[in-house]
Amino acid sequence: MEHQDLKKYRRYGPRVHLVTWDGCSAVEKSYSEAVLPVRIMGLFLITWERFIYSRLAGLPGIPDLLPCPDRLTLVTRFMGGTNLKEARHTPGAPYFESLRQLITAMHQRGVIHLDLRNRRNYGIDEHGRPYLVDFATCLYIPWSVPPRKAFEAIDWMGFAKVKHKLQPRLLDEQEERMLSLGARLSTWWLPTRTLRLIRNMVKKSRRSPRK
């Protein structure tokens, strides 16, 4: 069995490997080597993500869940290609239309991703087709209740932001509205405002002449 790191390891997160075994490629996410507090958190995250993958089973664009060696490890089929953050070529209209259909199908299964602002969570395989990964912090709301639409809007705001980043001329009117709404909400969100304040203070300190 061969391992290739897919993500820089951090003490508070899992180890993520590309695993080659018997000619098959899979992604292994594991907290088994983490310290105890992180392992406890990882147990809940892995259990939850495994459940979400079971809700999305059979959906094109979602990796298949594979047998896992222990409760702290998640194994999914590797979809190939790369993610949108690291892709060398910008995908065109067919990719984003297929991606829109995939997100809609995911929502119909009751799953709301909540982190679709992150381009690393969007995959593009060797044939140019989209797929989604990293469901550890998503929601599962299978009922048609008002809060579900609000949470789904968070996904569409993330989708609009990524599409605007890569193909701004392809945005339709609804996506423009989602992009605008997301921009307004981000200015009201306290963690974002705090991070922006810290970043500006650091930049200002770097520009200040030393005595």
N, C-alpha and C positions, 0 to 999 in steps of 0.2 A: 504494500500500500504506500502511495506517495502523497505528500502533503505540500501544498503551496499556500502561503499566506495570502488572503484576499483583503485583509483589513489590518491596519496597524493595531497591535495589541495595547490596550490600556487596562490598568489594574482594576477599574470599576466595570469593565465590559467583558464580553466573551471573546474567545479565540475563534476566528473564522478562517477555515481552510477550504481550499479546493482539493478534494480527495479523489484519487484515481485508484479504482479497485476493480480488477477483472475487466478492464477495458471500459468501465463506466465512470462517468464524472459526476460528482455530487458535491454539494456545499455542506460543510459540517460546521455548525455553530455550537460551541460548548463552553459551559461555565465550570467544568469538572476540575480545572486547575486553579480556579480562583480562590481567594481567601474566603473564610466562612461567611461573613456578612454578604458578600457578593454572590456566593453560591446560593444562599437562601433566596435572595432577590431573583437570581437566575432561574431557580426552580419554578417560581411563579411565572416568569416571563416565557420560559420554554414551554411550560404546560399550556399557557394561554395561546401562544403562537401555534402550537401543535393543534389545538382545538380549531383555531381560525383556518388553518390549512385544510382541516377536515370539512369545514363548511364550504370551502371553495374548490373542493376536489372535482376534477374533470373540466374545470373552466380553462379554455385556451388562454395562455398568457400568465398562468399561475403555476409555479413549479410543483411537481408531484412530491408529496410527503413520502419519505422512504423509512424503512425500519431504523429505529434509533437504538444505540447500544446502552443508554442509561437515561435516567430522568432529567439529567442536566444537559443533554445534548439533543440538538435538532438536526436532522439530515434531510435535505431536499435535493431533487434532481437539478443538476446544473443546466441552465438553459442556453449557455453559450454566449458568444459575443461579448459585450461590455455594457457599462452603464452610461447614461447620458452625460455624466460629469467627465468621464474619461474618453468618450467617443471622439475619434478623429474627424469624422464627417457628420455634418448636421442632417438629421433626418428630415424628410419632406412631408407634404400633406398626407400621403397614404399612411405614414406612421402615426401621425397625430389623430387621424380619423379612427384608425384601429384602436389607438389608446383610449380615445373617448368611449368607444364601444366597450372596451374592457372595463373601464371604471364604472360605466353604467351597469354592466353585468355584475360586477362586484357589489355594487350598492343593492341590486335586486336580490342578492343573497344575504343582505343584512349586514355586510361588512363595510366599515368606514375606516379608511387607512389613517387619516389625520397627519401624515407626514409626506404629502405629495409636493411640498415645496422643495424637497431635497432631490436633486437630480440623480443622486446615487441610488435611489430607490426605483428608478426607471431603467429597465434593461432594453437592449436592442440586440436581437440575435443575428446570426450570420446571414439570414434572409431579410433583415431589415424589419422584422416584426417586433412589437413591444411585449414586454412582460413586466410584472411588478414583484418586488421583494420586500422583506422586512416588515412583518405584521405584528411585532411584539407589543406595540403601544396603540393598536387600533381598537375600535369599538365594534361590538356586535349588537345590532338593534334590528331584530327580524320583524318588528311590528311597525305598522304605519302610524306613527305618533308624531306630533309636531316637532319635538326636538331632533328627530332623525333628519329632517330636511335641513335644519340649521347645521348639523354636523356634516352632512353631505356637501353643503356649500363650502365648508373648509377645504374639502378635497378639490372642488372645482376651482377655488381660488388658487390653490397650489398648482393645479394643472395649468391655469391661465398664466401664472407667473413663469413657469418653465417654458411654456410655448412662446410667451413674449420674449423670453431670454434668447431662444434659439431661432424662432421664426415669427417675429412680430407682425409681419404682413399677412399672416394666415389667421390672425384672430378675428372671430366674428363679433357681432354686437353683444351677444350674451357674455362671451369671454372677456370683452373689453369691460363690461360692467363688473364681472367678477374680479378682474385685475384691479379696477379702481376701488372696489369695496375692500379687497385685501390690503391695498396700500393704506387706506384710511384706518382700518382696524389695527394694522401694525403700529401706527403712530400712537394709538390709545393703549396698546398692550404694554404694561409696566416693565416686564423683563426686557422687551425690545428697547424701550426708551432708556432704561438703565444701562444696557449694553452700549447703546449709541453714545450716551453721556460719557461712559468710561473710555470708549474709543476716541472721542473728541478730545478728552483730557490728555490722553497719551500722545495724540498727534500734536497738541499744543505744546506739551512739555518737550517734545523732540525738536520743535521749531524754535523754542526759546533759546537765546544765546547763553552759553555757559560763562559764568563769571570767573 
